[in-house]
């Protein structure tokens, strides 16, 4: 592996762990407004991180393109989620 690849593998491992927790705790995740858009953003990031790790092994040009398209998709989905969330969602709530 190339220098710095360990960090990419660690990022992928943490991303997989977050995906597993999100599936296990899907009832909490589904309680978020527009959760599907947030899920698409997370899945796109996972695809990008997977492509980043695999591009060092095979099909560099193809997987590099997949990686960058997945990052773009994640940015679009996350922006869409942020814009669509109701305004009062992030405002602090009163005591209790």
N, C-alpha and C positions, 0 to 999 in steps of 0.2 A: 504494500500500500504506500501511497505517497505521503509525505509529511503533512500533517494536519488532517489526514483522513480519519484519525481516531475521533476527532471532534464531530465529524459528520456522522459517523456510526453512532456516537453517543446521542446526538440530536435525533437520529432516527429511532433509537431505542426509547428515548424519552417520549417522542411523538407516539410511538406504538403504545406505551404505557398510558398516556393520556387518552388515546382512542379506546383502550380497554376499559378504563375507568368511566369514560363517557357512555360506553355501551352498558356497563353494569349499573350505572346511576342514570340511565336514560329517562327515568321518571322526573328527575330533577332537571335534566337538560331540556326535556320537552316543555317544562314550565316556563322557560324563557320565551319572550316574544320573538316571533320569526325564527325559531330554533333551526328550521331547515336550512336557512341561509347561512347561519353560523356553522352548522354541520358540514355544509358544502365547502366553506372556507377551510375548516379543519381537515377535511378529506383531501382537498387540493394541496394543502401544506404537506400532508403525509405522502402524497404522490411525488411532490417535488423533492422531499428528503430522500425518498426511496431512489428516485432517479439520480440524485446527487451521489449516493453511495455506489449504485450500480454502474454509473458512467465510467468509473475508474477501472472496471473489469471488462465491459463489453460495450460496443455500439456507442462510442463517446458522442459523436455528432447527434445521433437520434435522441439519446437520453438527455443530452444537454438542452436540446430544443424542448423536449417534454418537461424538463425541470423548469425552464423559464416560462413556458406556457402555463404550467401549474401554478407558479408564483403569481402570474398575472391573473389567473382565474381566482386564486385565493384573495388577491387584493380587490377584485371586483365584487366577490361575494361578501367580503367583510365590509367594504364600503356600502354595499347595498343593505346589509344588516344594520349598520350604524345609522344610516339615513332613515330606515324604515321603523326603527324602534320608537315607541311612543315617548314623547318628551318627558313625562313624569316618571319614567322607568328608573332613571339614574339619580333622581333627586332624593336627598336625604329624607327619611321618614321621621316622624315624631317618636318620642320615647314609648317604649312598650312594645 
